[in-house]
Amino acid sequence: MKIQFTLILIAISLIKVSGQNSFEYVLNSDYPCSSYSVLESDNYYYMLGSYYWEGMGNMAFIARFTNGTDMITKNITKQDTNSKFFFGTQNNDGNLLIIGRAETQQKKEQFLYCCLMNEDLDILDEKYYSITPDEYTTIILYDMVIDPDGNIVVAGHLDNFAGTMGYCLTLVRINMNGDLIDYNYYPNINFDGRQWGELLARQNGSGYYYFNGGSFEWVKIDSQLQYVTGSFFYPNEIGLPATAKYLPDGNIAFVGQDDVGASYYDIVLNILTDDLQWVYDTAIVEPGRQCPAIFKGMDYTDPDNIWVVAFNDWIAPTGTEVYKFYIFDSQFNVKGSKYYGGDTDYNFRYLIATSDGGCLTSGTVREKEGSTHQVIFIKKVMPEDILTGNDEKVFSDFKDVLVYPNPFNDKVYLKTDRNDLTFNLFNSRGQLVYQGFITDRIKNEIDVGNLQKGIYVYSITNSAGKAIDGGKMLKK
């Protein structure tokens, strides 16, 4: 089976440039399309996904760009083959390794598809692996990690839409040339692979954790891709969909969506030790429903600038929809956040922190309110857009305040473009130790030299007394 790589023509609409290195645009097409993941190489960004062409099925799709004006796009096409791109990375020689799925339309055989591609999107080599047992018909991939040995491990699930077999967790390991090393699968309802699952390579090289893939909230896999154990988190739990990443101190940070208790459909942030002991958790409570990007909702290159994107995951558009970018420090204190939005709904799939300090995310957006046709949406933001920017603010009550530094010594500074805000600072016992007004368009300096060392909590309220921002601060 040989797949042809063909240039396709789509309309690219640059919506707005917010600041230096920031951009936002859509890829319009007459065909239904989906974005799966984004990645960064030494010179470019890439977006991987697929289009659905009537009579031909799913066709894998890749876009290369540095901003909204220099994009090139290519599509895999073959008359009797369906294909999808899921993940990719840059290998040591500068080429791209792309991982996806290929399916013959006539025999309905599915293969793990790996290809090496140069930066001009020319295919240098391609490989097909039949890893689906006879009792299953479908393979879908949901997460990819690079292990301590430099190999790629992919987690997903096997399925049989005829109903004779249920979900089945599958794990595949390949090297950076796309050569299959080994794979395994587990037909167990307690840890099947699903789209909100998260694969994490353990830092000590002993294997992997797979979170939220099924009835078990976590599963431990050894370095040979063998199941070790699995269980639930008690008394806490990790919300769905989850993104996990190690912090520099060796703990594991999680971002997910909570759907229980007082934090119904809000963003939940958790920190656990490497052996899954709870350190702490907190919730960011906002109006409406919030959901982090489905496959990867958190990332960082600087642990004191952790990026999270959240969108409204309600099924139908509700008019003016908003989504929000957050920047957290390594203790999940909010450093800044900003609402964006439009007249239709957004669905984010993947977020990466970029080497220039910003973040890049992609997903889909409805072509217009009430439409069922979705187009691919890509957005790049920088810290200055979130911390100090005032463009694209949706509602006047949404916050846009920079509070720094954290930790602090004798001074705390606040900067905003807003009027009539009040800064409140509480000690660890909940006692108000400072209250003052914030003046717009200047740097507000607060003298806190008389405060003792320790942890403090701040809240910022508007003229109606509504809290629009808050977080923890440490005095050194």
N, C-alpha and C positions, 0 to 999 in steps of 0.2 A: 504494500500500500504506500503510495507516494502522494504527498500533499503539495499542492502548488501554492505559491505565495503571490498574491495579487494586490496591486494598488487599488484602493477604493476611494471614491470621492464622497466626502461629506461636507456639510456646511459648518464652519467654525465661527461662533459668535463671541467676540470678546465683549464682556459685559462692562467691566470696570477695572481700572487699575487703582488700587487703594493707596499704594505707597511704593517705595523702592522695593523691587523684587516681589511685589504682590500682584496677583492677577486672579481673575474669575471668568470662566467662559463655559459655554455649552457646545456639545458636538451634536448637531442636528442631523437626523436621518429619517427617511421614510419608513425604515424598518425598526421593529422593536429592538432595543439594545440594552445591555447591562454592563456596568463596570464592576470588576472584581477586586483588583488590587493596584497599588502604585508602588514604584520603586525609584531609587536614585542611583545613577552611575557616576563616574568621574565627571562627565560632561553634560548629561541630560537627565530628565525625568521621563518615566514611562508609565503608561496606564494600560492594564491588561483587562480584557473582557470578551464579549461576544455579541454578535448580531443574529437575529433570526430572519432568514430569507424564506419567503413562501416557496415551497416546492423543493428547497435545498436543506432546510433545517438550520441548526446553530453553526455559525462560522466564527472561528477565533479571530480576535481583533487586538491590535497593538497600536499605540500612539506614542510618538516621541516628541518632546518639546522642552524648551527652557522657559517659555512664556506662552501667551495666547496667540502670538503672531507668527511663530515659526514651526508650527506643528506639522508633522508628516504622519500619515496613518497607513497601515497595511492590514490585509485581511487574508486568512487562509481559506482557500476555496478549492473544492474538488466535487465533482458531480455526485459521487456516491458516498461521500464522507461528511459526517458532522464533526465539529471540533469546538473546543473551548480552551482558552488560556486562563489559568488560575493564578500562578505565582511566578516570580522570576527573581534573579539576583545577578550581580556581576561577578565573574570568576577572575582568577588571577591574571589571565592574559588580556583582560579588558573586554572580552566578549560577554554576551548575556546568555544565561541558561534559563530557558523558559519551560515551565512544567504545566501540562494541561491534560486534556482527554481527547481521544479520537474514537469515532464510532462509525463502522460501516453501516450504511442504510439498509442494504439487502440482508446481510446475515445478522445484523444487530449485535455485532461483537464490539466490545469496548476495550480500549487499550489506554494504559498510561502513556502519555506522549511527552517526550523531552526533545528539545531542539536547542542547538547552539546558534546564536545569531550575532552578527556584528552590529556596531552602532548605527549603520546605515540600514538596518533591518533586513539584511540578506541572510538567508539560512545557510549555515556552514555544514551542519550535520543534524540528522533527526533520527530518533529511535522510538520504537513502539514495544511496550511490554504488556503481555497478557497476564494480568494478576487477578482477574476476577474468577472465582470458583464457579463451577457449572451451575450451582443452585442460585447464583445471583446474576443480575443483568445490568446493573448500573454501578458506576463508581463516581463519587463526588468528593472533591478535596476541599477542606475547610481551613487548614492552617499549615504553615511551613516554618521550620526553624533551622538554623545552622548550628550543628552540635560542636562540642569542643574539639573534635577531630577535623572540623572543616567540611564535613559531609552534610547533606540536606536530608532532613526527616520530614515527611509530609503525613498529616493525619486527615482522615475523612471517613466516609462510610460507604458500605456496599448496600445495595437494596435490590429488591425484586418486586417490581410494580404489579406482577401477577398475583401477589399476595401470599405466595407459598412460603416466603421467608421474610423475617423482619429485618430491622436495621442491624448493621454489623460494623463495629469499629475496624478500620483498616489503617495500618502503618507501613510506610514505604521509605526506604533509605536509598539515596543515590549519591554519587560523587559529583564534583563540580563539572565533570564532562558529560553528565547525564547517563552514566553507566549504572545499572541497577546493582546494588550491593545485596540487599535482602528485603523481605517484606513479611508481614504477618497480619492475621485478621482474627477477630474474636466475635462470634455470633452470640452476644450476651446482651440482653435488654438493659442490664444495669450500667453498661458503659458503652453504648453505641455512639458513633460519631455523628454530631449534628452541627448545624451551621453556627451555633453560639458557643461551641466548644473552643478551648484554647490549649494549645500544645506549648510546653515550656521545657527547654533543655536544662537540666540541673547543672549548676555551676561546677559541682564537684566531679562531673563526668560519669556519675553512677547511673544515668538514664534520664527519664522524662516524667513530667507530670502532664496529665490530660484532665482539664477542668471542665465541668458542666457539659459533658458530652452525652449524658443520659440520666438514668435514675440515680446513679452514684454521682456525687458532686465532685469527686476527684478520684483519679486512678493513677497509680504509680506503675511505670513501665521501666524495665531494666535496660541496660545498654545494648542488649541483644534483641530488643523489641518484644520481650516477653512480659506478660502481665505479672505483676507482683502482688498488689493489693489495691483495694479501693474502698471508699466509705463515704460518709456524709460529714458536713461541718456542723458540729454542735458546740455551743447553743446558737452559734451564728450561721450565716450562710452567705454565699457569694452570688450577687445578682446576675441576671442574664441580660444581654450577652456580655461575656467577661473578656477582658484583656489583661494579661499578666506580664510583668517584666521585673527582672531583678533590679534592685537598687544597689548603689555602691557599697552599702553596709552589709550586703548579703541577704537582706530581707526581700520579700516578694510584694510588689505593689499590684493591686487589682483595681480596675474600674468596671462597673457594671450598672445595670438598672435594677432597682429594688421594686418589688410589687407586693410588699406586705407592710402592715403596721402603718405608722405615721408617715413613712417615706414612700407612699404609694406612687410608683412610676417616677421616681426621682433618681438622680445619679448617686451611686453609693461608692465610696472609696475605702478600700481595705488594705491593711498591711499585715502580712504574716511572716513568720520565720521560715527558713528553708525546710524545716520539718513540720510545717503547717500549723504552728502554734499561733494563736491570735495575738497580735500586738494592739491594734485598735482599728476602729472603723468610724466613718462619719458619712453624712449625707448632705448633698446640695439640693435643697428644697426650692423648687421653682413652680410657678403656675403651669397647669397642663401636664402633658406627658413628656418625659425626656428619655432619650435612648442614645447611648454611645454608638459610634459606627459599628456595624454588625460584626465584621471579621477582625478589625483592629481599631479600637477606639482610643488608644493611649500610646504615646511614644515620647522619647526624649533623646537628645544628644547631650544636653546639660541637665543633670538631675535637679537643679534648682529652676529649671524651666520645663516642666512636664506638660505636654499638650494633651488636651481632651476636646473632642467635638461631640456635641449632643444635638439631636433633632427630635421633632415631634413624630412619633411612630404610629399615630392614629391612622386607620386604614384609608379614610377618604379625606380629600382636601377640605379645609374649613375656611377658605378665604385667605386672609393674611396669615402666613405661616412664618415661624421664626426658627432659627437654629443658632447655636451659641458655641463660641470657642472659649476655652478656659486655659489659663496658665497657672499651674500649681508649683509650689516648691517641693522639696523631697519629703516633707512631712504632710503633704496634701493641704497646706494652707493656700487659699486663693490669693494669687498675686494680681490677677487681672482677668477680666472676662468681657465679652462683647456680643451683643445680639446682632444678627443679620436676618434678612428675610425678604419675602416677596409675596406675590399674589398666587402662589401655588405651593405644593408641599415638596419637601426634600427627603431623600433617603440616602444616607451615607453608608458606605461599605468599608472603607479602609482609610487609615490615617498614618502618615509617617512624619517624624521629625527630620528636617533637612539639615544639611551640613552648614548652611548659612545661619542657623538659629531659628528658622521659621518652621512651618509645617505645611504639608500638602495633603489634601484629602480629595476623594472622588466618590461618586455615587450616581444616582439618577434623580431627575426632577421631572415632574409632569410638564408637558409642553405648554399648557395653560390650565387655568382653573377649570375643573370639570372634565378635562381630557383624560382618556385612558392611555394615551401615547406618552412614553417616557423617553427622555433624551439623556445623554451622559453629561454630568455636571462635574467640573473640576475647580478647586479653589486653592490658592496659595496665600497664606497670611504670614506676617512677620510680627515679632513681639510689639513693635511700636504701633501696629494697627490695633492691638488689643489693649495695651497699657495706656496709651495717650490719645489714640485716634478718636474722632467724633463723626466720621463719615458713615453713612449707611445705618445710623441708629434708627431703630424701628419705632419705638414708643418713648415718650419723654420721661417716663418713670424708670426706664431701664438704666442700670448703673454703668458708669464709666469713670472709675476712680482708681488712681494709682496710690498705693500705700507702701512706703519703703523707709528705711531698709528693714529687713527681717532676717536674722536677729537685729536688734537695735541697742544703742547705748544710752545716750542722753537726749537724743533728738529723734522725732518721727516726722516724716514729711508726707504731705498729701497733695496730689495734683488732680484737677478735674476741669472739665468744661461746663460743669453743672452749677446751678444756683440752689440756695436754700437747703443745703445738706448739713447734717450734724454728725460729728465723730464721737463715738462713745467707747471708752476703754474700761474693761472690767478685770479685776484680778481673778485668781483661780477659785476664790470663794464666792464669786458672783457679785462682788461689791464694785460699784461705779467709782473709779479712781480719777477719771478725767472726762470732761464733756466740753465740746467746743464746736463752733460753726466752721464750715469749710467755705472759703471764698473761691469763686471760679476764676480760672485763667491765670492764677498765680501759684507759686509754690508755697503751701501752707506749712509753717514750721511749728511743731509742738514740742515744748520743753517737758521732758519726762525724766529729768535727772534725779528727781526725788524719789522715784519708784525703786523698789527693791528688785533684785534679780529674780527671774522666774518666768512663768508662762502667763500671758494675758490674752484676753479675747476682746476683739473689737467688733463693733457693728456701726454701719453707716445708715442713717435714716433720712428720708425725704421730709418735705414740709408737712406731710400728712401723718408722719410718724411711722411710715412703712419702712421696714428694713430692706435695703436694696443690695447690701453687701456685708460680709463679715468673715472672720477667720481668726486663727491663732497667731500670736506674736511672742517672741522670746526676747527677754532682756538679758544681755550678757553681763 
